[in-house]
């Protein structure tokens, strides 16, 4: 154990005691309400959160390694609910332990550990979500950076307005009449007028 372990053993012991009490409550409620598979999944999830926080406080963080999938499994995987406060709805007696978690997170040594170890938020934020309490300000996520495309579009000036429309064009002139074959260049072939109509007079009878 490192030299920093005695200084951090106070909040770790309190956190481990809280998780142990929460697991015992989940087990008792699971037997009472006959929630076999959900009880096992919730109990396992809580113990893993406790182990992860203890590892962050007592050992230096190692680089994450991708674990290969286990062959031989069939059927859909078992998943826990994701709604806010699902643990207190599935196991109602766990609601009485929520104030203990709030007091544990507000302790000065826990707040100092959270400030020095940002990865602790990945353990404590899901725990707050599971029990149904709002995380303290120390566990607030940093604001997301603005996408570069949106920032580039905001920095691009607006295009200039379209120019005012000019006067409407006039009527299209008709093409000149064709030239007469054999006539001098430039002469215009005009159509001869139609002959006058002859009127026929019929004698009166």
ABEGO torsion letter per residue (X at the ends): XBAAAAAAAAAAAAAAAAAAAAAAAAAAAAAAAGBAAAAAAAAAAAAAAAAAAAAAAABBBBBBBBBBBBBGBBEBBBBBBABBGAAAAABAAAAAAAAAAAAAAABAAAAAAAAABAAAAAAAAAAAAAAGBBBBAAABBBBBBBBAAAAAAAABBBBBBBBBBBBBBBBBBBBBBBBBBGBBBGBBBBBBBBBBBBBBBBBBX
